[in-house]
Amino acid sequence: MSLNIVSKIEAGKKQRLRVIIGVIATVCVLALLCVLFIQLLLTKERIEIENHITEVAKQSAVAIDILINGDFETLGLYARILGNEPKYLDKNNVRNGLKTVIKNTRFYSMGVAYPNGDVIIYDARKGFTPVFNVKNFKYFKAGMSGQNFVDFINSEYDDNKLIVLYAVPVIKNGKVIAIVTGANDAKDYTRASDITAFNEEAVVHILDGNGDILLKDSSENAIFKSSIFEDEDGISKEVKEKSLKSESPISYWFKDKNNIRKVAAFVPVGYNNWKILAILPFSSIAHNTSAVLRYSVIFLLLINLVVILGIRYNVMIRRRSDNMIMDIALQDDVTKGHNKTSFNIEAEKILFSKKTTPNDRLAILMLDIDNFKIINEIYDMEKGDVVLKNISDIIGKYIEENGVYARFNDDVFAIMYKYVNEKDLTLFAKNIASEIEKIDLSIKVVPSIGIYEITDKNIPLNIMCDKANLAKRTKKGLVGERYAFYDESLSLAIMADKEIEDEMKSALDNNEFVMYLQPKIGMETNLPCGSEALIRWNHKEKGLIPPNNFVPLFEKNGFIVEIDKFMWEEACKVIRSWIDKGLEPLPISVNISRIHFKYENIVEIIENLVKKYDIPKRYLELELTESAFLDNEGAVNSAIIDLQELGYTIAMDDFGIGYSSLNMLRKLPVNVLKLDRGFINEATCTERGFIVLSHIIQMARDLKATVVCEGIETPIQVNMLKQAGGDIAQGFYYARPMPINEYNSFVYHTESVQN
């Protein structure tokens, strides 16, 4: 029995020993697993941090690329104009051209260099610099070899300030005939590459291919002064050289001279083998790894408790890290609200949430500010950010808990709004627009809002935003309500415009555009006394296309400049043909778009045409709309006065539809007033309308100007115009616009048009 007791005791000891060994083994295994888990966690966190700083550096590189591409496009446009019209390279023309063109660019100075090395530079702040020779300068050599050039340099003509210098060759028939240059303040590129997240601990430099710093971060955290090879940071020279040569993003970890652990990312910019170098302290992202290790020790002492606490702690750390990274990635740095990414996430949640019933109505609203750039120019970027924050607060005030909103970029905001009915949605848009217009600035803050009512939740969110944007564009530059609803006709209109733009250049080359003439009739003689030139498109497949279908688009995309020149020349050809046939020409009035006054010497172009066809100037009448006078008043006034002094007749078209018609008459002695058809319509309906029409005609006579009334379509209107003392009538009552051969028959074989 005692033996049994002894054996049981021994067996118990062995059992306890096995249990102890098992516990120890379990603790060791768990400890090993814990160590491996912690190592895996640290490795994963390190990779995520490297990926994040690399992504941030990529965004900076994209921002720099956008600035450079935009500046090259601006200079390239001017270079093409010079290449197409080499006469503009005359030094006097260059001086006038630089002063005009620079107003519509970001450059503070621009210049033109000639093949002999002489350069003319215009500084928007100081005027023209003395002509000097740049034949040995790098940008001159690059330009003369047909290459674009961009580099950071210290300008000896501007207190050695760091600038960004561009050069683009002017090419004619495959030969470089000049070089166009432009300079910007390097601070623009500092702002574009700046990283405002991470409590402003991140540092961004722009490097050249040798590791020298072209544009240094102004932060106190910057560790390099002029080159990445100047300080000892624990990273070999070979690793840095490899990073500079790589065409793909590369990141590595190092410790600075203060023993602070940091991560660096190299990302190519896309020009001159430049690199973005972004550096971020490890401490800026709260990964409390030492605490993880402390809990692992507790895990070894208190097995189950430590396992629970360790897991919970790691989950907490993981969640905190994810939350911080998510905050960085999902927060707008200006408004501190949602950005585009977080808006997409939250909007998707609302769309497909169980709380959103089939009866709930949702809409996407896109909002921006007309000419917001002017606010930044008149005030500064800081004031512009304050305005954006005010707009964000206004949207938040009215949206409450009924949706989500975010600033997408610049002054563009997106809103998803849950509404009851269309009246509720309209009131929401009106309230936001009204309060934005009340923002206290010396210039009015004018919003444009596009609204897309969601009918199919499965349409991608970006497509919904695009549709709201299409509606928003219809309000640009208009008065009245500041919002518009999307309908499918907008998409069809965009597609139709795209089709027209694809065919417009070939149509001009293939002579598909034709000039029609609409006769003008003298009220006293009842005979033709002139005509207006009107464009028609005789499409090879679609037949005759009315001008309303393409002229407004041409005015937006600038092709109206080429159409105007075509019409001017066609008018000169017709007048020349009448003279050659021994016929007495009647004046033809042609339209001049306001775009000409921004980029071209309109006086010289018209003079050259008239000389080319050797026609008297009195037969070519020049029409401008009132909006053309207002858009670029100084340049337009100067050109118009020059043309009048040369003997041309100047007509103001659509007189009376704007707010400043009488003011224009006071400033410019126009020869002809073309009254909008609204005057004659009103005159036939009300006594007040007739009185206004009569007095305008009398005022024009006092100013020695001829009055043309457009839109005459009925005998009643003809009689009313005669009673009011009108000079000339134009409209369907007399004749529609017609081809040249029909016009010749109408004018030269008919004594009286109407009786």
Buried (B, 14 or more C-beta within 10 A) or exposed (E): EEEEEEEEEEEEEEEEEEEEEEEEEEBEEBBEEBEEBBEEBBEEBBEBBBEBBBBBBBBBBBBBBEBBEEBBEBBBBBBBBBBEBBEBBEEEBBBBBBBBBBEEBEBBBBBBBBBEBBBBBBBBEEEBBEEEEBBEBEBBBBBBEEEBBBBBBEBEBBEEBBBBBBBBBBBBEEEBBBBBBBBBBBBBBBEBBBBEBBEEBBBBBBBBEEBBBBBBBEBEBBBBEEBBBEEEBEBEEEEBBEBBEEEEBBBBBBBBEEEEEBBBBBBBBEBBBBBBBBBBBBEBBEBEEEEBEEBBEBBEEEBEEBBEBBEEBBEEBBEBBEEBBBEBBBBBEBBEBBBBBBBBBBBEEBBEEEEBEEEBBBBBBBBBBBEBEEBBEEBEEEEBBBBBBBBBEBBEEBBEEBBBBBBBEBBBBBBBBBBEEEEBBBEBBBEBBEBBEEBEBEEEBBBBBBBBBBEEBEBEBEEBBBBBBBBBBBBEEEEEEBBBBBEEEBEEEEEBBEEBBEBBEEBBEEEBBBBBBBBBBBBEEBBBBBBBBBBBBBBEEEEEBEBEEBBEBBBEEEBBBBBBBBBBBBBBBBBBBBBEEEEEBBBBBBBBBBBBBBBBBBBBBBBEBBEEBEBEBEBBBBBBBBEBBBBBBEBBBEBBBBBBEEEBBBBBBBBBBBEBBEEBBEEBEBBBBBBBBBBBBBBBEEEEBBEBBBEBBEBBEEEEBBBBBBBBBEEEBBEBBEEBBBBBBBBEBBBEBBEBEBBBEBBEEEEEBEE
